[in-house]
Amino acid sequence: MGHPLPVILGKEAFNQLVVDVDFPNRRVAFHEASCFKAPPRAVRLPLVESAGGQRAVQISIEGRPPIPVLFDVGNGGALSL
């Protein structure tokens, strides 16, 4: 499109599609699960449901033991440690 397009994605997109989030390049791609083929070095991070219906991933920061981190795609969403 050639210009930024602010959007709010609902959880339905994340529940029904394979979502490829490329943070360094600031891109998001959506794929139908039935025809998705992961790139050779892709890392799958399963989202697990936590209290309150939010989703969490396990991450490690600077080699420390992994901790659950909320992945909030809501209004003003961000990673919440």
NUVOZA-331804 format. One record per residue: residue number from 1; residue in one letter; x, y, z of N, C-alpha, C in turn. Coordinates in nm, 2 decimals, padded with zeros to 4 digits. Each point is the difference from the previous one (the first is absolute). Layout:
BEGIN
<pt seq="NUM" type="A" n_u="X" n_v="Y" n_w="Z" ca_u="X" ca_v="Y" ca_w="Z" c_u="X" c_v="Y" c_w="Z"/>
...
This chain:
BEGIN
<pt seq="1" type="M" n_u="00.08" n_v="-00.12" n_w="00.00" ca_u="-00.08" ca_v="00.12" ca_w="00.00" c_u="00.09" c_v="00.13" c_w="00.00"/>
<pt seq="2" type="G" n_u="00.12" n_v="-00.01" n_w="00.05" ca_u="00.08" ca_v="00.11" ca_w="00.00" c_u="-00.01" c_v="00.10" c_w="00.11"/>
<pt seq="3" type="H" n_u="-00.08" n_v="-00.03" n_w="00.10" ca_u="-00.01" ca_v="00.08" ca_w="00.12" c_u="-00.05" c_v="-00.08" c_w="00.11"/>
<pt seq="4" type="P" n_u="00.03" n_v="00.04" n_w="00.13" ca_u="-00.05" ca_v="-00.07" ca_w="00.12" c_u="-00.15" c_v="-00.01" c_w="00.00"/>
<pt seq="5" type="L" n_u="-00.05" n_v="-00.11" n_w="00.05" ca_u="-00.14" ca_v="-00.02" ca_w="00.02" c_u="-00.03" c_v="-00.06" c_w="00.14"/>
<pt seq="6" type="P" n_u="-00.03" n_v="00.09" n_w="00.09" ca_u="-00.03" ca_v="-00.04" ca_w="00.14" c_u="-00.12" c_v="-00.09" c_w="00.00"/>
<pt seq="7" type="V" n_u="00.01" n_v="-00.12" n_w="00.07" ca_u="-00.12" ca_v="-00.09" ca_w="00.01" c_u="00.00" c_v="-00.06" c_w="00.14"/>
<pt seq="8" type="I" n_u="-00.11" n_v="-00.05" n_w="00.04" ca_u="-00.01" ca_v="-00.07" ca_w="00.13" c_u="-00.05" c_v="-00.14" c_w="-00.04"/>
<pt seq="9" type="L" n_u="00.09" n_v="-00.10" n_w="00.03" ca_u="-00.03" ca_v="-00.14" ca_w="-00.03" c_u="-00.07" c_v="-00.07" c_w="00.11"/>
<pt seq="10" type="G" n_u="-00.11" n_v="-00.07" n_w="-00.02" ca_u="-00.06" ca_v="-00.07" ca_w="00.10" c_u="00.06" c_v="-00.14" c_w="00.02"/>
<pt seq="11" type="K" n_u="-00.03" n_v="-00.06" n_w="00.11" ca_u="00.05" ca_v="-00.13" ca_w="00.03" c_u="-00.04" c_v="-00.11" c_w="-00.10"/>
<pt seq="12" type="E" n_u="-00.11" n_v="00.03" n_w="-00.07" ca_u="-00.04" ca_v="-00.09" ca_w="-00.10" c_u="00.10" c_v="-00.03" c_w="-00.11"/>
<pt seq="13" type="A" n_u="00.07" n_v="00.11" n_w="-00.04" ca_u="00.11" ca_v="-00.02" ca_w="-00.10" c_u="00.11" c_v="-00.09" c_w="00.06"/>
<pt seq="14" type="F" n_u="00.03" n_v="00.01" n_w="00.12" ca_u="00.11" ca_v="-00.08" ca_w="00.06" c_u="-00.05" c_v="-00.14" c_w="00.03"/>
<pt seq="15" type="N" n_u="-00.13" n_v="-00.02" n_w="00.02" ca_u="-00.05" ca_v="-00.13" ca_w="00.02" c_u="-00.02" c_v="-00.08" c_w="-00.12"/>
<pt seq="16" type="Q" n_u="-00.03" n_v="00.06" n_w="-00.12" ca_u="-00.04" ca_v="-00.07" ca_w="-00.12" c_u="00.11" c_v="00.00" c_w="-00.10"/>
<pt seq="17" type="L" n_u="00.11" n_v="00.08" n_w="00.01" ca_u="00.10" ca_v="00.00" ca_w="-00.10" c_u="00.14" c_v="-00.02" c_w="00.06"/>
<pt seq="18" type="V" n_u="00.09" n_v="-00.03" n_w="-00.09" ca_u="00.14" ca_v="00.00" ca_w="00.04" c_u="00.05" c_v="00.15" c_w="-00.02"/>
<pt seq="19" type="V" n_u="00.05" n_v="00.05" n_w="00.11" ca_u="00.04" ca_v="00.14" ca_w="00.00" c_u="00.15" c_v="00.01" c_w="00.01"/>
<pt seq="20" type="D" n_u="00.06" n_v="00.06" n_w="-00.10" ca_u="00.15" ca_v="00.01" ca_w="-00.01" c_u="00.03" c_v="00.15" c_w="00.04"/>
<pt seq="21" type="V" n_u="00.05" n_v="00.01" n_w="00.12" ca_u="00.04" ca_v="00.14" ca_w="00.05" c_u="00.15" c_v="00.02" c_w="-00.02"/>
<pt seq="22" type="D" n_u="00.04" n_v="00.09" n_w="-00.08" ca_u="00.13" ca_v="00.04" ca_w="-00.03" c_u="00.03" c_v="00.13" c_w="00.07"/>
<pt seq="23" type="F" n_u="00.04" n_v="00.00" n_w="00.13" ca_u="00.03" ca_v="00.12" ca_w="00.07" c_u="00.11" c_v="00.09" c_w="-00.06"/>
<pt seq="24" type="P" n_u="00.11" n_v="-00.06" n_w="-00.03" ca_u="00.11" ca_v="00.09" ca_w="-00.06" c_u="-00.04" c_v="00.08" c_w="-00.12"/>
<pt seq="25" type="N" n_u="-00.08" n_v="-00.07" n_w="-00.09" ca_u="-00.04" ca_v="00.07" ca_w="-00.12" c_u="-00.14" c_v="00.06" c_w="00.01"/>
<pt seq="26" type="R" n_u="-00.06" n_v="00.00" n_w="00.12" ca_u="-00.13" ca_v="00.06" ca_w="00.02" c_u="-00.11" c_v="-00.05" c_w="-00.10"/>
<pt seq="27" type="R" n_u="-00.01" n_v="-00.13" n_w="-00.01" ca_u="-00.09" ca_v="-00.06" ca_w="-00.09" c_u="-00.08" c_v="-00.11" c_w="00.06"/>
<pt seq="28" type="V" n_u="-00.12" n_v="-00.02" n_w="-00.04" ca_u="-00.09" ca_v="-00.11" ca_w="00.04" c_u="-00.05" c_v="-00.07" c_w="-00.12"/>
<pt seq="29" type="A" n_u="00.00" n_v="-00.13" n_w="-00.01" ca_u="-00.06" ca_v="-00.07" ca_w="-00.11" c_u="-00.09" c_v="-00.11" c_w="00.06"/>
<pt seq="30" type="F" n_u="-00.11" n_v="-00.02" n_w="-00.07" ca_u="-00.11" ca_v="-00.09" ca_w="00.04" c_u="00.00" c_v="-00.11" c_w="-00.11"/>
<pt seq="31" type="H" n_u="-00.01" n_v="-00.13" n_w="00.05" ca_u="00.00" ca_v="-00.12" ca_w="-00.09" c_u="-00.11" c_v="-00.09" c_w="00.05"/>
<pt seq="32" type="E" n_u="-00.07" n_v="-00.06" n_w="-00.10" ca_u="-00.09" ca_v="-00.11" ca_w="00.03" c_u="00.08" c_v="-00.12" c_w="00.05"/>
<pt seq="33" type="A" n_u="-00.04" n_v="-00.06" n_w="00.11" ca_u="00.08" ca_v="-00.11" ca_w="00.07" c_u="00.01" c_v="-00.12" c_w="-00.09"/>
<pt seq="34" type="S" n_u="-00.10" n_v="-00.03" n_w="-00.08" ca_u="00.00" ca_v="-00.12" ca_w="-00.09" c_u="00.11" c_v="00.01" c_w="-00.11"/>
<pt seq="35" type="C" n_u="00.04" n_v="00.12" n_w="-00.04" ca_u="00.10" ca_v="00.00" ca_w="-00.11" c_u="00.13" c_v="00.07" c_w="00.05"/>
<pt seq="36" type="F" n_u="00.02" n_v="00.02" n_w="00.13" ca_u="00.12" ca_v="00.07" ca_w="00.04" c_u="00.11" c_v="-00.09" c_w="00.01"/>
<pt seq="37" type="K" n_u="00.12" n_v="00.04" n_w="-00.05" ca_u="00.12" ca_v="-00.07" ca_w="00.01" c_u="00.11" c_v="00.09" c_w="00.07"/>
<pt seq="38" type="A" n_u="00.04" n_v="-00.03" n_w="00.12" ca_u="00.09" ca_v="00.09" ca_w="00.07" c_u="00.14" c_v="00.00" c_w="-00.07"/>
<pt seq="39" type="P" n_u="00.06" n_v="00.12" n_w="00.01" ca_u="00.14" ca_v="00.01" ca_w="-00.06" c_u="00.09" c_v="-00.09" c_w="00.08"/>
<pt seq="40" type="P" n_u="00.12" n_v="-00.03" n_w="-00.06" ca_u="00.09" ca_v="-00.10" ca_w="00.06" c_u="00.04" c_v="00.03" c_w="00.15"/>
<pt seq="41" type="R" n_u="00.02" n_v="00.13" n_w="00.03" ca_u="00.05" ca_v="00.04" ca_w="00.13" c_u="-00.10" c_v="00.06" c_w="00.09"/>
<pt seq="42" type="A" n_u="-00.13" n_v="-00.01" n_w="-00.04" ca_u="-00.11" ca_v="00.05" ca_w="00.08" c_u="-00.01" c_v="-00.06" c_w="00.14"/>
<pt seq="43" type="V" n_u="-00.04" n_v="00.08" n_w="00.09" ca_u="-00.02" ca_v="-00.05" ca_w="00.14" c_u="-00.14" c_v="00.01" c_w="00.04"/>
<pt seq="44" type="R" n_u="-00.06" n_v="-00.11" n_w="00.03" ca_u="-00.14" ca_v="00.00" ca_w="00.04" c_u="-00.01" c_v="00.03" c_w="00.15"/>
<pt seq="45" type="L" n_u="-00.08" n_v="00.11" n_w="00.04" ca_u="-00.02" ca_v="00.03" ca_w="00.13" c_u="-00.15" c_v="-00.02" c_w="00.03"/>
<pt seq="46" type="P" n_u="-00.03" n_v="-00.11" n_w="00.07" ca_u="-00.14" ca_v="-00.02" ca_w="00.03" c_u="-00.06" c_v="00.10" c_w="00.10"/>
<pt seq="47" type="L" n_u="-00.12" n_v="00.05" n_w="-00.03" ca_u="-00.07" ca_v="00.09" ca_w="00.09" c_u="-00.08" c_v="-00.09" c_w="00.09"/>
<pt seq="48" type="V" n_u="00.01" n_v="00.01" n_w="00.13" ca_u="-00.08" ca_v="-00.07" ca_w="00.10" c_u="-00.09" c_v="00.09" c_w="00.07"/>
<pt seq="49" type="E" n_u="-00.12" n_v="-00.04" n_w="00.02" ca_u="-00.10" ca_v="00.09" ca_w="00.07" c_u="00.03" c_v="00.01" c_w="00.15"/>
<pt seq="50" type="S" n_u="00.00" n_v="00.12" n_w="00.05" ca_u="00.03" ca_v="00.02" ca_w="00.14" c_u="-00.13" c_v="00.05" c_w="00.07"/>
<pt seq="51" type="A" n_u="00.01" n_v="00.04" n_w="00.12" ca_u="-00.12" ca_v="00.05" ca_w="00.07" c_u="-00.06" c_v="00.12" c_w="-00.07"/>
<pt seq="52" type="G" n_u="-00.13" n_v="00.01" n_w="00.00" ca_u="-00.06" ca_v="00.11" ca_w="-00.07" c_u="-00.01" c_v="-00.01" c_w="-00.15"/>
<pt seq="53" type="G" n_u="00.04" n_v="-00.12" n_w="-00.05" ca_u="-00.02" ca_v="-00.02" ca_w="-00.15" c_u="00.11" c_v="00.07" c_w="-00.08"/>
<pt seq="54" type="Q" n_u="00.11" n_v="00.05" n_w="00.07" ca_u="00.11" ca_v="00.06" ca_w="-00.08" c_u="00.09" c_v="-00.11" c_w="-00.04"/>
<pt seq="55" type="R" n_u="00.08" n_v="00.03" n_w="-00.10" ca_u="00.10" ca_v="-00.10" ca_w="-00.05" c_u="00.14" c_v="00.03" c_w="00.05"/>
<pt seq="56" type="A" n_u="00.08" n_v="-00.10" n_w="00.02" ca_u="00.13" ca_v="00.02" ca_w="00.06" c_u="00.10" c_v="-00.09" c_w="-00.08"/>
<pt seq="57" type="V" n_u="00.13" n_v="00.04" n_w="-00.01" ca_u="00.10" ca_v="-00.08" ca_w="-00.06" c_u="00.11" c_v="-00.01" c_w="00.11"/>
<pt seq="58" type="Q" n_u="00.09" n_v="-00.10" n_w="-00.01" ca_u="00.11" ca_v="-00.02" ca_w="00.09" c_u="00.12" c_v="00.07" c_w="-00.07"/>
<pt seq="59" type="I" n_u="00.07" n_v="00.09" n_w="00.06" ca_u="00.12" ca_v="00.06" ca_w="-00.05" c_u="00.11" c_v="00.00" c_w="00.10"/>
<pt seq="60" type="S" n_u="00.12" n_v="00.01" n_w="-00.05" ca_u="00.12" ca_v="00.01" ca_w="00.09" c_u="00.07" c_v="00.14" c_w="-00.04"/>
<pt seq="61" type="I" n_u="00.03" n_v="00.07" n_w="00.10" ca_u="00.07" ca_v="00.13" ca_w="-00.02" c_u="00.14" c_v="-00.01" c_w="00.05"/>
<pt seq="62" type="E" n_u="00.10" n_v="00.02" n_w="-00.09" ca_u="00.14" ca_v="00.00" ca_w="00.03" c_u="00.04" c_v="-00.13" c_w="00.07"/>
<pt seq="63" type="G" n_u="-00.05" n_v="-00.12" n_w="-00.05" ca_u="00.04" ca_v="-00.13" ca_w="00.04" c_u="-00.06" c_v="-00.04" c_w="00.13"/>
<pt seq="64" type="R" n_u="-00.09" n_v="00.08" n_w="00.06" ca_u="-00.06" ca_v="-00.04" ca_w="00.13" c_u="-00.11" c_v="-00.11" c_w="-00.03"/>
<pt seq="65" type="P" n_u="-00.05" n_v="-00.06" n_w="00.11" ca_u="-00.10" ca_v="-00.10" ca_w="-00.02" c_u="-00.13" c_v="00.06" c_w="-00.07"/>
<pt seq="66" type="P" n_u="-00.06" n_v="-00.08" n_w="-00.08" ca_u="-00.12" ca_v="00.05" ca_w="-00.07" c_u="-00.11" c_v="00.04" c_w="00.10"/>
<pt seq="67" type="I" n_u="-00.08" n_v="00.10" n_w="-00.04" ca_u="-00.11" ca_v="00.05" ca_w="00.08" c_u="-00.12" c_v="00.02" c_w="-00.09"/>
<pt seq="68" type="P" n_u="-00.12" n_v="-00.01" n_w="00.05" ca_u="-00.12" ca_v="00.02" ca_w="-00.08" c_u="-00.02" c_v="00.15" c_w="-00.02"/>
<pt seq="69" type="V" n_u="-00.02" n_v="00.04" n_w="-00.12" ca_u="-00.02" ca_v="00.14" ca_w="-00.04" c_u="-00.13" c_v="00.02" c_w="-00.07"/>
<pt seq="70" type="L" n_u="-00.08" n_v="00.09" n_w="00.05" ca_u="-00.13" ca_v="00.02" ca_w="-00.07" c_u="00.02" c_v="00.07" c_w="-00.14"/>
<pt seq="71" type="F" n_u="-00.07" n_v="-00.06" n_w="-00.10" ca_u="00.01" ca_v="00.06" ca_w="-00.13" c_u="-00.14" c_v="00.06" c_w="-00.02"/>
<pt seq="72" type="D" n_u="00.00" n_v="00.13" n_w="00.02" ca_u="-00.13" ca_v="00.08" ca_w="00.00" c_u="-00.02" c_v="00.07" c_w="-00.14"/>
<pt seq="73" type="V" n_u="-00.10" n_v="-00.04" n_w="-00.07" ca_u="-00.02" ca_v="00.06" ca_w="-00.13" c_u="-00.12" c_v="00.10" c_w="00.01"/>
<pt seq="74" type="G" n_u="-00.04" n_v="00.04" n_w="00.12" ca_u="-00.11" ca_v="00.09" ca_w="00.02" c_u="00.04" c_v="00.14" c_w="-00.02"/>
<pt seq="75" type="N" n_u="-00.09" n_v="00.09" n_w="00.04" ca_u="00.02" ca_v="00.14" ca_w="-00.01" c_u="00.12" c_v="00.04" c_w="00.08"/>
<pt seq="76" type="G" n_u="00.10" n_v="00.06" n_w="-00.06" ca_u="00.12" ca_v="00.04" ca_w="00.06" c_u="00.09" c_v="-00.12" c_w="00.04"/>
<pt seq="77" type="G" n_u="-00.02" n_v="-00.11" n_w="-00.07" ca_u="00.06" ca_v="-00.13" ca_w="00.03" c_u="00.16" c_v="00.01" c_w="00.00"/>
<pt seq="78" type="A" n_u="00.06" n_v="-00.09" n_w="00.07" ca_u="00.14" ca_v="-00.01" ca_w="00.01" c_u="00.04" c_v="-00.12" c_w="00.07"/>
<pt seq="79" type="L" n_u="00.12" n_v="-00.04" n_w="00.01" ca_u="00.05" ca_v="-00.11" ca_w="00.08" c_u="00.00" c_v="00.05" c_w="00.14"/>
<pt seq="80" type="S" n_u="-00.06" n_v="-00.08" n_w="00.09" ca_u="-00.01" ca_v="00.03" ca_w="00.14" c_u="00.08" c_v="-00.10" c_w="00.08"/>
<pt seq="81" type="L" n_u="00.11" n_v="00.04" n_w="00.06" ca_u="00.08" ca_v="-00.09" ca_w="00.08" c_u="-00.04" c_v="00.00" c_w="00.15"/>
